[in-house]
């Protein structure tokens, strides 16, 4: 639980760059819901992080632009009744979010051309279908 956040084998976020906030969780939980601060919020400042390589910082800022507030990304978890489980859930969400945002862009698709055989098969199928529809409307000549 406490300790650095291991995002990838080459990138670890130290505990000092993470900030936690706890509050009362909504929803079911009996009497305990009114007294325990089980909802966990984990925040990470992307803009001022020293552990974040510069090339990843730009990519993450671009991809998480709609989630950032003053350069800080915040993840909340309140689905569990215990604070410990919510802390673990928030950590896993932040790790997955940072991994997805830092992932390299997918390779560009190289456009390909259909083969001559596939074009011919397609056109032959169209001719057959057309002939079937032409034959459908006429009464046999007798």
Secondary structure, DSSP 4 states (H G I P E B T S, - for coil): --S-EEEETTEEE-GGGEEEEEEPPPS--GGGGGT---EEEEEEESTT-SSS-HHHHHHHHHHTTTT-BTTEEEEEE-SSSSHHHHHHHHHHHHHHHHHHHHSPPPPPPPP----HHHHHHHHHHHHHHHHHHHHHHPPPP-
